[in-house]
Amino acid sequence: MLGRLFDRQPSRAVVPTGPGLSGPRFTRHSGGWGILRKRLLAEQGIRVLDVGATSAANINLLTGMGQSVYMADLIHDAYSHDWKSGEDEDGNAIWDVEGFRGQNLDFSGRKFGMVLLWTALDYLPEAFVAPVVDGLYEAMEPGGQLFALFNLKMQPEEAPQYRFHLTLSDDVELQLAQPIPLQRALTNRKIEKLFQKWSGMRQFLAKDGVSEAIMTR
């Protein structure tokens, strides 16, 4: 699991750069980021949506490559606002999914060529998972790429939420974010079902209990 990386020595100390960010950063190799980085170096003018707390490192790196960058901290918004609109007859929460989508997935007609979703789907409330995937599908250009990571096992104590910071190598840096517990571990079958409208998926398996995938719109 990603949490095991915190057993290693930190690469360097940093100052928190967004809500809930704290502590040092830790380096993780990412085959998925390596693929996207090559595209970003070869093409300019790609509109990139980076999901997570504001990362100065990501903004500087992507704009330095000639790309446009937009931020959407979906997890922070999901848990910092009261999106529960009531309860059903069994006492289960009813979520204001349309309200959440309207606030977080309305990009005023902008279409993205790349989305860095990271592990957001593992931490969002269940009611928001499929709507987020559908909303991003609608907000992306045909042929656009979405990068996501998935915890393979449901072990919340070993999988705290991280913010991912990009580097000019095939590594990304992880930093503890809001203390949101892991909500799910998606199997390959569930991932394929969530992204069934998409035209392709390329997966990268790692040794830390996390899979990576690049989805093509």
N, C-alpha and C positions, 0 to 999 in steps of 0.2 A: 504494500500500500504506500501511497505518497508519504504518509506520516513517518515511515521508517527513515526517510531521508534526514529527519531531524536528529538522528543518532550520529550523523557525521559532523565534522567540524565545519562551522560556517565559513563561506568564502570571504565575506566582509560584512561589517555592520552598516546599517542604513537607517535613515530617519523615516518614520512612517509617512506615506504619501497619499493616503486616502482613508475613508472610514473603516476602522477596525484593523488597519495594518499595523503590525508590530514586529520587532525583532529582526534578526539577520536574514539574509537571503541564502538559499541553498541551490546548487546547480544540478540540473537534471538534463540528460541527453534527450532530444526529441526528434525522432525521425520525421514526424509530421511537419514540425516547424522547419526542418531542413529543406523539405520539398517546397514549402511556401516561400521561404526566404529566397530561394533561387528564382522563383517567379517574380518576387518583388524587386529583386536586383535587375531582372531582365526587362521588366515593363514599368512604365511610369503612368501616373494618373489613375491608379486603382483606388476606389473608395473602400476603405477598410472600417468595419465595425468591430471594436474591441470591447468585449463584455467583461466588466469588472470595475473596481475602484480606479480612479484616475491614476495612471502610471506615467510619470514624466519620461521615464526611460522609453516606454513604448511610443509615446507621441514623438519624441525627438528622433528615434530610430526610423519610424515609418515616414515621417515628413522629410527626413534626410534622404530617404530613398525616392522621394518625389511622389509620395502617396498622400491622399486625404484621409484623416482619421476622425472617427466619431466614437464616443463612449456611451455605453449603456450598462449601468450597474444593476442588473436585473435582480440579483439575490438581495442586495441591500434594500431595494425598493419593495420587494416581496415581503420582507420581514419588518420593515420600518413603518409601513402603512397598514391600516386595518382594512384588508380586502375581504374580510368575511362579512357577508350581507345577511346572514341568518343561519338557521339550522333546519334540516329536513325533519320528517316525522320520527326518524330514528336517532335524532340528536347529532347527526353529522353536519359539519360546517358546510355552508353554501358559500362559494367564493365568487366575487365580482370579477370574473375572468375578462369580460369586455372592458371594464374599467382599467384593469391592469394592462391589457393590450393597448388600449387607447393612450395610456400615459407612457408606456415604455416601447411600443413597437410601431408607433406612428412617426415615420421619418419624412413627412411632408413630400412624399413622392420620390425621395431619393432611393436609388437602387445601388446595392453594394456588390462589389466584385469579390469581396472576401470578408468572412466573419470569423473572428477568433472567439469561439464560444467557451473554450476551456472546459471546466468540470461543472458548469452551471446546472446542467440537467440532473446531476446527482444531488443537488442541494435545494432546488426549488420545491415549493409545495406541489403535491401531485396534480392538483387541478390546473396548474400553469404549464406543465411539461409539454403536452401535445400542442396547446395553443401557441407556445413560444416557437416550437419547431415550425408550425404552419405559418406563423407571422414572419419568421425569418425567410421562409421559402418565398413568400410574397414580396419580401423586401430585397431579394437578390436578383442579380442579372442572370439570364440563362448562361450556363457554363461557369457561374461563380462557384467559389469553394468555401466550405464551412469546415473549420477545424475544431474537433471536440475530443475530450478525454473522458474515460469512463472507469470508475472503480469496479473491479471484477468481483469483489466480495463485500458483503454487508457487514462491515466491521467499523462502526462509527468512531470507536476510541482510537483507531489507527489511521483515520482519514479525516483530519480537520480540513476546513476550507482554506485554500491558498489563493493568493493573487499571483499570476504569472507575469513575469517581466521578460521581454525579448532581449536577445543579444545578437551580435553580428556573426556568431558561430551557430552550430546546430544545437546549442544548449539553450535552455530557458532557466530563469531564476525564480524560485518559489519563495514566497513570504507569507507568513500567517495572516489571514484576513479575519473577518467577523467569525466569532465562535458559533457557527451554524452547524448542527449535527448532520451527518450524512443521512439522506432520506431514502436512498435506493441504490442498488447495484443492478444495472441493466444488463441482461444477457444479450448475446448477439442477435437472437431472434427478436427481442423487444426493440433493439436498436433498429433493425431492418424494418420492423413494422412502423416505428415512429417516422422513419425517413423513406417510406415506401414511394412517395411522390418524386423523390429525387432520382437523378439519372445514373448515379454511380456512387460507390463507396470503396475507399482504399483503407485498409486497416494496418496498424503497426503495433505489434505486441512487444511489451517490455517485461523486465524481470521484477518490477516493483509492484505487481498486482494491479496495474493500470494499463488499459488499452487506449490507443489513439486511433482516430479515424478522420479522413478527409472526405467530406460529402460533396458531390458535384451537383449543382442545381440543374 
